Amino acid sequence: MSKTKPAKATQQIELRGHIIDSQILSRVWSAIMQANADFDLLEIQVGRNAQETSYARMNVIAASRKELEALLDNLEQLGVELVNAQNARCAPIEMDGVLPDDFYATTNLPTEVLVNGVWLNVENIEMDVAIIIDAAVPRAYCLPMHKTQIGQQVVVGHQGVRVHPLELPRPSAEHFSFMQSSVSSERAKSLMIADIADEIADIYKQHGKIGLVLGPAVVHTGARKYIEELINMGHVQAIFAGNAVAAHDCEAALFGTSLGVDLQTGDPVQDGHRNHLRAINTIRRYGSLQAAVDAGILRDGIMKASVLHHVDLALAGSIRDDGPIPDVLTDMYAAQDRMRSVLQNINMVIMLASMLHSIATGNMLPASTKAVVVDINPAVVTKLADRGTTHAAGLVTDVELFLRELVENLKAKRL
């Protein structure tokens, strides 16, 4: 007697938009095949020019419902929608800071949820957080796990959720057409930097905001003067960094050294290894960076320019910190909240020589925000994409050379 084969699980899906030239349709088919699933193409309409969108409808077939659900989770991130979608499923939070096991984990892509037959835009989108539904308003918004509270309704599963993938930019549409997430130390850096300068200039004209993520190498390489120039030119409205950036910038302002090395000659200074501690101690004596600037103690540098131009500073501490500088946030949640609040109004983020702060920023960054990551180490640039910030443009180069050329480009535009 032969055994009856288990029935296969199927789901009809559809795709809309520039799914051909953005390679979304081919990525969907690839994901289906990699999952050892199958599909039947039921309908396809191909746009005939750059303005017309395309449409595809197909059945996805998997060996089991469990395998189909896992596949749909992946396809959803490519913009796949379920035909005859039902309202998003919700479950209540039963313990503060603890989510249901099957909670929907967000991407950083624009997302909507279906509530009472209406698609709601999910506010404050970022990756790896939960979606809370307030049906009475109605409203859908993101919330980190630790902020959830008993009684809130959180989206579970992928039913009634649709994600809008980023489409490849058309060169004629904007300067930022180089953003393809490919990483190479052999790319035409001067052309990319010129494009970045064009984008910065456009944001400046539109009174937009630009944020920088800084690692201490910005100070060690002598590039702090270029950050200071960018701030003075009005091109920086926010800075994310750690205690080390503030400490070594203050060390450079007070003693002309970074890590005890003379920034003018490159030679170690006698007893210079203590200079960053002396700098931290000096700022702590005054109580804050603002007070040190007001007292005329900080003569130049990133911190002084940030204070004078009211740049939003989010200095997040770590277990390794000396001091720290009084303005450093040592509470992890407070630092995250500070970064989230600043990112709500940022048009572009440039991440410079900082792996951990760049990844943290990328995790909070909506995919709609333009992003550039610059590092001499290709692994840092690729790791950011691996962690989910796939829309960031990567440039493998020395941060001092990058900033010098960027400032020169921006100065030339003002002539």
N, C-alpha and C positions, 0 to 999 in steps of 0.2 A: 504494500500500500504506500503510495507516494505521499510525501508531506506537502501540504499546501504552502506555497510561497507567500510570505507576508506582503500585504498590499503596499505599494509605494506611495509616498506622500507627495502631493503636488500643490503648487500655489501659482496663481496667475499674477504676473508683475507687469509694470509698465515703466517706461523711461521717457522723459521729455527734455528738450533743450538742445544745446549744441553737442549732442552725444556722439557724433561721428568725428568731427575735427578735434574734439577734446579727448578722443580715444576712450570715452566712458563706456560705450557699447562693447568695444573689444575687451576692456578690463572686466566687464560683467561676465562675458562669455569665458574669459580665462579663469575667473574665480569659480564659476560653475564647474568647469572641467577639473580644476585642481581639487575640488571637493568630491570628485568622482560622482558628480551628479550629471543630469542631462537637461536639455531644454527643447521645446518646440516653439519655433518662431511663428506667431499667429498673425502679426501685422507689423509693417514697417513703412514709415513715410520719411523720406530724406529731404532735408532742406536743400534748395538749389542755389542759394547764395549765402553770403556772410550774415545776412539779417534773418533769414528763415531758420526756424528751429526744426528739429527732427523728432520722430516719435517711434517707439517700438513697444510691442506687447508680446509676451511669451509666457508659456508654462514652464515652470522650473520643477524638475522631478528628482527627488532624492530617495534613497533606500528606506528611510524611516522618518517619522515626524521629528525626532530629535535631531537628525542630521540636517533636515530641511530648516529647522529653526536656527541652527548654528550657521548655515549658509546664508539665510536671510539677514542675520545680524551683520555679516560681512557685506552683503549686497546693499544693504541700507545705507552704508557709508558712501556708496557710489551714486546715491540719488535714486535708487530703485523705490518705487511705490507699489503697495499691494493693491490690486484691483478690488473694488468694493471694500475699501478700508473701513474698519470698525473703530469706534471710539477707543482712545488709549485706555489701557487697564491701569488702575491705581490700587495701592495698598497703603494702609495707615502706618505711620511710624509708631512703634510700640515702646521704644526706649530712646531717650535723647542720644543723638549721635550714632545710632545704629540703623542701618537700612535693611529692608527685606532682601533675602538672598538673591532674588531674581530682579533686582532693581536695574533700570536702564542706565547704562553708563554712557555719558555724552561724548561726542567728538567736539572739535572746535569749529565745525562747519555750521552754517545757518540751519536751524532745526525748527520744525513745527510739530505740534501734537494736535490730534483731533479730539475735541471736547464738545459733547452735545451737538455733534454734527458740524462744528465750526473748527477750522484749522487756526490754531493760535501760534503766533511766533514765540519761541522760547527766549526770554530775556536773559541778558548777561551770559551768553553762551561761552563756555570754555570746556576743555576736555576733562574727562574722568570725574565728573560730578553728577549729582542726581537732578531730576526735573521734578519740581513741586507744582502741583495743580491747585489753584484756588478757583473752584468752579463757580462760586458766588459772584466773582468780579465780572467776567472770567479772566483768569490770568495764568500763564505758565512761566516759570523762571528757574534758573539754576541755583543750586545750593550745595556747598561742600558738605561732605559727610558729617563733620564734627559740628556743623551748625544746625542740623536737622533736629526737630523737636517733636515730642509725642503729639499725635493727632494730625500732623501734616500728611497730606496725600501725595505719595511719590509714585511716579510712573514705573511700572514693572513690565518686562517683556518688550517686544518691539512693535506690538500691535498699535496702530494709530499714531505712529511716529514716522515722519519723513524728513530726510536730510537733503540739503541742496549742495552738491559738490561744486568746488570751484572749477570753472571752465578755463581753458588755456586763453590767455589774453591775446588779442589781435594787435600786431605791431602798430597799426594805424590808430588804435584806440587810446593808447597811453604810453608814456615814457617807460613804464615799468615792465615792458614786454620781455625783459630778460629773465623774469622770475620763472624758472622751469624746475627749480629744486635740484638740478644736477650740480655736482661738485667736482671741481678740477682745479689744480694749481696751474693749469696750462691755458685757462680761459683768458680772453683779452681784458685784463684788469682795468686798463685805462678807459675802455669803452663802458664797462660796468660802472666804474666810479663816476663817469660823466653822466650816466643815466640816473644814478643815485642822487647826484647833485641837482639834476633837473627836477627830480621828484621833490627833493627838499625845498627847492626854490618855489615850486608850485604850491606846496603846502604852506609855505611862509606867506605867499601872496593871498591865500585863502584864509589866513589867520588860523590855520590848523595847528596841531601839536605833534611834536616829535620827542620820543623817549630814547635814551641811551642806556644800555646795560654794560657796565664796565667791570673789567677784571684788573687786578693790580699791575699787570704787565703794561697797561696804558701809562702808568706812572714810571715803572722801571725802565721803559724804552725811551723816555723823554717826550712822550706824546701828549702829556697833560696840557702843554701850551696850546695844542690844537683844539682840545676839548674846551679850554678856556676861551679860545677865539670863537668857536661855534656858539658858545653860550652868549658871549658879548655881541655876536651878530644877530642874536634872537632866534637861533635855529634849534635850541634845546629847551624843552619845557619840563622834562622829567628825567631823573637819573635813578637807576636801580643799581645797587652795588653792595659790597660788604664792608666790614670794618677796615679791612686791609687797604682798600682804595682811599678811604678818608684818612687813615693813619699815615700812609706813605705820601699822600698829597700834602698833608700838613707837615710831614717831615721835610719834604722838598721845599716848602715855603719857609720853614723856620731855619733849616740847616743846609739846604742845597743838595741834600743826598736822598737816595732811595735805597733801602736795604743797606745803608751805610756806604754806598758808592756815590762818589761825586758825579752829579749829572752833567757837569761841564767837561770833565776830563776822563770820566770812566774809571778813575782810580779809587781803590778803597781808602776810606778816611780813618785815621787813628781813632779807635774806640767808637767807630761809626755804627757798629751793630746795636748800640744803645739808642741811636737817634730816634728810631720810631717810637720807642718807649718814652723817651723824653718829650716827643711831640704829643703823644697821647696824654701824658701827664699834664702838659701845659694846657691843652684844651679842657681837660677835666677841671683844672684849677679855675678856669673862667666859667665853666658850667655848661657851655654849648658852643657850637660853631658860630652862631649868630653873635654871641657875646664876644668871642675872640675876634671876629671881624670888626665889630663895633669899637673894640679897644685898639685896633690897628695892629694886632699881633700877626694875622695872616696877610702877607703882603701881595700874594698872587696865588694862582692855582684854581683847581676845579671847585673846591669847597667855597673859596671866597667868591668866585663868580656866581656860583649857585645861590649863595645867600643874597648877594647884591641884586640878582635878577629874579629872585623869588622862584627858582626852579624847585619843582616838587622832588624832594629827596626821599628815597626809601632805602635806608641802609639796614640790611638784615644781618644779624649776628650769627655766629656759629660757635661750636665747642672749642675751636682753635684760637679764638680771639684774645688778644692782649688788651687790657683796659676794661671795656672798650671805650671808644669815643662816646661822649654822652648822648649824641643824637642817634646812636645805633639802637635798633629795636631788637631786644634780646628775647622777646616772646614771639615764637614762630607764627602763631595764629595772628598776632597783631601785625607782623610784617607782611603776611599774606593778604590780610585785609587792606593794608595800606597800598600794596601793589595793585590789588583788584580795583580799588577806588580810583587810582590814577589811570589805569588802563582803559577805563570806560570812555575817556575822551581823547585817546591817543590815535593819531592817524598813521603813524609809522614808528617802528622800533628798530634801532640798529644795535646789534649785540656784538660787543668787542672784547675778545680775549677773555671770556669767562664761560666755562662749561656749565658749572652748577647754577649760576644765576641765569644764564641763558635758557637752560632747560626749564627752570622754574617759571621764568617769564613766558616761555613758549607754551607751557601747560595752561597758563591763564589767558592766553592771547586768542581772541577770535580769529578765524581764518581770513576774515574780511580785512583785518589790519595788515598793512604791508610790513614785511619784516626782512631784515638783512642780517646775516651772521658772518662775522669776519674773525678768522683765527689762522695762525701759522700752522696749526696742527689739523690736517684733514679729518682726523677722527672726531674732533670736536664738532665740526660742521656736519658730518654725516650722522653723528649721534643725535643731534637735535632733530633731524628728519626721522630717525629711527624711533624717537620718543613721541612722534605724532605731529611735530610742527613741519609738515611736508610742504607748506606753501612758502617757507622762508628761502630767500635767495642766498646761496652760499658762496663765499669768496675766500679762497685760501691764500693768505698773504700776511706779511708783517703789518701789525696794527699801526705802527708809526708811519710807515710808508702810505698806508691807506688813508689815514687821517690827514697827512700832509697834502696829498693830492686832492682829497675832498675839499679841504679848505681853499686850496688854490683855485679849484673849479668854481667854488661859490664866490670867491673874491672877484674872479674874472667876470662873473655875471652882473656884478654891481658896477663895473666900469662903464 
